[in-house]
Every structure is written in structure tokens, then in C-alpha cells.
Amino acid sequence: MGRFDEATYGYFSRPEYFADLINAGCFGGKRVVDPGELEEMPARTQERTDEGDARSLYRDVRMKLHRGTSFVLLAVENQSEVDWEMPLRILRYNAADYQRQLEEIHEDKRRRREEKGLRRNRLKEKLGKGDRLRPIYVVCFYHGTGEWTGPSSLSDLMDFGEDAEDWKGCFADYPITVINAEDRRLAGNCRTQLRQLLEVMGARRDKKRLYGLLASDEYGNLDQATARIIAVMANVPEFLEREEEYKNAEGGYNMCQAMDELRADFKEEGRAEGREQTMLGDLKNLMTSMKWSLEQAMNALMIPEESRGKIKLLMHERQ
């Protein structure tokens, strides 16, 4: 699991960003999910094996969305790579969650009968006409590069054979919702600093655009969680190593300053690499024109002993 995969789990455990992702990705930015109504749930759920044993399953982030006396369950599955098993994974997780709800109803009915002094009756403890389960909504947040090229439903995994049209109406399909981090419409629908994160993610393959974004004022006052995950994703180790140095008077973090220093380092590295290439060219010319060995050419140019090992390696790579 990559460092950015780990970072996304903690980031979307914050209700404001979890809600913003759902609202932006599923409802076009409409505020359907209020972060104040969210309650984080344990990532672990369980399924029953054929032998009756419990096997743990782990979602990435699970939330309970309270609506008055009712609630629904929401989950985000983070994906850095296309996974062709995703519809089956989500189906399996959801089945385990629905089974857990069913067992809670069974247990509640059993307990109430016991309190009334009634004997156990498994038929009367089963789901009845007036009982209802809580719906589960799951999105796959794809933060890999490029488009999601995997399945969008269970039917994409099926081999229906020659009679596909005859059976099509009988097949119980299972579509999934995939939110692509690089979809520019997604960032535009966000209301929190998730927008800045998604803008940067969309510019990962275009360094000029990426540096342009991180130099703008919008990245000069980020909250700590957003600044950290952007630093991981955009590979700005200077920020992660010395983040307190980039804290501003408002209590936010200045990613622009970190990027200015990184650009300066890149320029210096480029100049050093240029000098190195020039030196290698001079050595090559001396060796060719004077019929000298590499050692003799380095003596002529008075190259320090501590630099000669690296130069020998570079010359070997060029041969």
C-alpha cells in the first residue's frame, strides 16, 4: 500500500471532506450530506463462512449519516489502481453489512420475547413485514492516473454466452459508483479544501500546471490535513520534514513557500547536472585526442579524489 493510499484514509475520516466528496461526486455539489450529521463507524465488518465462523472484512472509510431518528450507511473505497473485482468486493462488503443488520433485528426480537417471558420462536424473530434495513451507499474513489477503465457494474464481469439477449431481463445487475479524482468537474463542485487537493491530483502529469497551481494564493493558507496530503501526493518532502516552518500567522500552512524552495532546489540540481555533463564531455575529448586513460584525464583536469568514483561510474554508464 502506497503512502498516498494511507493518507487518503485519514483524510476522508474527517466528516467535512467525506461529505464534500460524496456531495461533489454523487450530487453535483448539492449539499445533500451535512458533515454535522456524520458519525464515523469502525472499518471492520464481518461475514459468515459456510462453517458458521465469522470472517472480518475491512472497508476503507465508513460513516453513519443521521437523519432525525433514522440513518443510512455511507462508505468510500479508495483505489490507486483499476481493480476488476471492485463490483464483487463492494457486493460482498454490502452483503456482510446487511447480514449484520439482519442479525441485530433477530437479536432485538429475541430479547423482547425473552423480556415478556415468551419462549424462543425463530420464525417470529425473523424479518417481518414492518421491519426495514438501513440502505448502504458505497463509492469507489479512484485516485490513480487517467480514466477508470475497470468495470462499472457486475454485468461487465459476466460471460452471458450466446443467449445473452434472452436472459438480459432476468439478470440482477449490481452497478457501482466510481468517482475519478482527475475529473475536473469534481474539483469544481467541492466546497472545502478538497477542491485544492483534487486540482493538484488532476495536474500530477503536467509539472508546469502543477507548479502553477501550488504557486497561487489559494495554496498559501491550507489546513494541516490538506497541506500534508498534497505534500505526499506532489512529493514535497521539504514540507513534511519541516511543516512548522511553513505555518502562517492565520494558523494555516503555506504550500507556496514550500514549492518555491523545491523549485530552487530543482534549478540548482539542474545547474549541477549541467556542469557534470560538461566535465564528462571534456574528459572524453582529452581521452580521445591525447590517447589518455580516464585517470590521466582526471589528473589533467585536477578532479578531486572524492569525486572520481562517481565520475568513473558515469563514464561507464555512457559507454
N, C-alpha and C positions, 0 to 999 in steps of 0.2 A: 504494500500500500504506500503511495507516494505521500510526500509531506503536505502537498496541497489537498489531497483527499482527507487527511487527518484534520486540516484546518477548516474545511467546509463543515465538518460535523459540529465543531464548537460554534462556528459562526451561525449556522441555522438553528442552533438550540436557543438562540436569542429570539424571543417572540416577535420583535419588530421586524427582523429580517425574514423570519419564517413566513409571517403574514404577508410581507411585501412580495416575496417570491410567488406565493400562491395567488395573490391578487393580480400581479403583473402577468404571470404565466397562464392563468386559467380564466381571468375575468377582464382582461384588457386594461387593468389598472383600477377598476372599480373597487371600492373598499368594501368587499364582502366579508373578509376576515379581519376582525379587530384584534390587535395583539393583546389588548387587555382581557380578552375572553379566552386566551390560550393558556393551557397548563401542560407543561412537559410531562411525558409519560416515560416509563422505563423502556429502553430499546428492545428488551428481551420479551418475546412471547414464546409460547410452546405449542407443539403439535403432538398428537398421539400416534405412536407407531402401531403396527398391526399386533404387536405383542402387548399393547396397553401401556407401554412405557412413555414417559414424557421426553421429548427432544426439544432443546432450546433453538429458537430462531432469533436472529438479531436484525432489526430494521436499523436504518441509519438515524433518522430523527422521527419521533412520534409525538403528536400533540393531541390534546383533547380540546375541542372547541365548544365552550359552554354557550348555550342559547336558552336563557331562562332556566327552567327545570330540566331541559333536555341538553343533549350534547351529541356531537359527531366526532369521529376519529380521523385525523389527518396524518399523513406520513410522507416524507421525502426520502427517496433513494438516490444517493449520489453516484454518478458514473463518470469515470475519466476515460473509459473505453467503451466501444459498442459491445453489448452483450446480447447475443441472440437468444439467450434463455430468459431475458427480462420478463416477458409476459408470464412465463411459468413461475418465475421467482415471486412476482407480485401476487399471482393467483394463490400460490402456496402460503405466503405470509398472510394474505387476507383470510384464507380458509381457516388458518390457525386462530386468527383474531375472532372470527365469527364463532368458531367452536368454543373459544374461551367464554364469549358472551352467553352462549347456549348453556354451558356448564354452570355459569353464575345464576341463570334463571332456574335451572334444575335444583341447585342448592338452596336458593331462596324459597322455592315452593316446598322443598323437603323440610326446611327449617320451620316454615309456618305451619305445616301439618303437624310437626312434632310438638310445637307450642300449644296446639289445640288438642293434643293427646290422641291424634289420629295415627293409624298405622301407615307405614310406607306404602305408596302406590306409584310405581314407576310410570304408569300411563298418565296419571293425573299430574305428575311432576314434569311431564314433557311440555314443549312449547304448545301453547293453545291459541285460540282464535284472537284473543285480545292482547297477546304478547307481541312485542316488537323488538327487533335488534337495532343497534345503532349503526348507521351507514359508515363505511370506511372509504376515504378518498386518498389515493396514492398518486404522487407524481414522481417521475424519474427526471432528476436534474442532471442533464448531460453537460459536463464541463470539459469534455475533450475538444480537440481541434477539428474544425469542419462540421459538416452536417451529420446528424444521426442517420446512419444507413442501416440500422437494425430494424427489427420488426415493430410494427405499431399495434399489433393485435395477435391473439393466439392463432388466428387463421393463417397468418403469414408463415407459421411453422408446420402447417398441415400438408400432407400429400393426399389430396381428395380422390385421386385416381380418375378414371375415365368418366365416371358418373357424377362429376362434381356439381353440375347444374341441378341434377335431380335431388341431391342431398343438401344443397346450399341452404334451403329454408329450414332445415332441421338442425343445423349446426349451431350450438350455443357459443357464439364468439365471445372473446374477452379482450376488448381494446384497452390500451394503456395510454396515459398522458405523458408525453416527453417534452420537457422544457429545455431548449437549446440555449446555453449561455451566450453563444455568439450571435444570436438573433438580435439585431439592433432594435427591433420593435420592443423587445423585452426590457432593455435598459430604459427606453423612453417611457415605459409605463410605471416605472418604480417611483416611490415617494421618499425613500430613505437613501442612505449612502450605499445601499446595494446597487444603485444606478452607477456610481463611480466604479465599483468593483466589476460590474458587467461590461462597462465601457472598456476597461483595461483588458478584460478577458477577450473581448472582441478584437483587440488590436495586438494580440500576442504575436501574430505572424508578420506584423508590419512595425518594425522598430521605430521608424520615423514618426508614424502616427502614435505609437505608444509613448515615446518621449514627449511628443507634443501634448498629449493628454496630461501626463504627470507634471508638466511644467505649468499648467493652468492653475488659476487661483482656486478652483474647486477642489484641488488636491492639497491645499495649504492648511486645511483645518479639518482633518479626518478624525473620527473617533478611533480609539485604540484598536478595537476589533477589526475595523475595516482597513486601517493602515497596516496592521500585521498580515492580514490575508493577502493584501495587494503586494506587500513586500515578498511574501513567499512565492506568489504566482509570477510576479515580474522579476524575480531573482534580484532583489536589492538587499544583499546581506548586510550592508552598512547600517540600514535601519534596524534590522533585527538584533545586531550586536550592540548598537548604541542608541536605542529608541528614545531614551530620556533626553538626549541631546536635541531631539527634533520636536520636543514638546513646546507649544507656543503659549502666549500669555492667556489665551482663552481656555487652555486645558486640552486643546486638540493637538494633532500631530501633523507636521509639515512634511509631506512626501515630496514636495517640490525641491526642498533643500537637499534631501537625500539623493534625489535624482541628479541635481546639479553636481554633487560630489562624485556620483557614479560616472557621469559624463566626462568629468575632468580626469578621472582615473582611466577611462577608455581612451581619451585623447593621448594621455601620457604613455599608455601601453602601445598605442599605435605609433607614436614617435619612436619609442624604444625598439619596436619591431622593425621600423624602417631603417634605423641605424644598424640593427643587426643584419638585415638583408644587404645593406651596403658593404658591411665588413666582409660578409661571406663572398660577395662578388669580387672585392679587392683580393682576398686570399686566393680565389680561383684563378684570377688573372695572373697573379705572381707565380703560382704553381705552374701555370701553362707556359708563360713567357720565359721564366727563369729556370724551368725544369727542377723546381724545388719541391721538397716534401711539404706536407701541411705544417710540420713542426718548424721547418726553416722559414716558411712564410709567416707564421705567427711570431717568430723571433724578430723578423724584419719589421713587423708592424707593432712590436713591443706590446703584445697582448698579455695581460696579467695571467699568472698561473691559475688563479681561481676561476677564470672564465674559459680556460682551454677545454675542459671536459665537455661543457655544453656545446662549444663550437665544433668539436670533433663529432659529437652526436648529430648536430645539424648538417654538417658536411656529409656525413654518412647517409642521412635521410635524403639528401639532394642527389646522390649518385644513382 
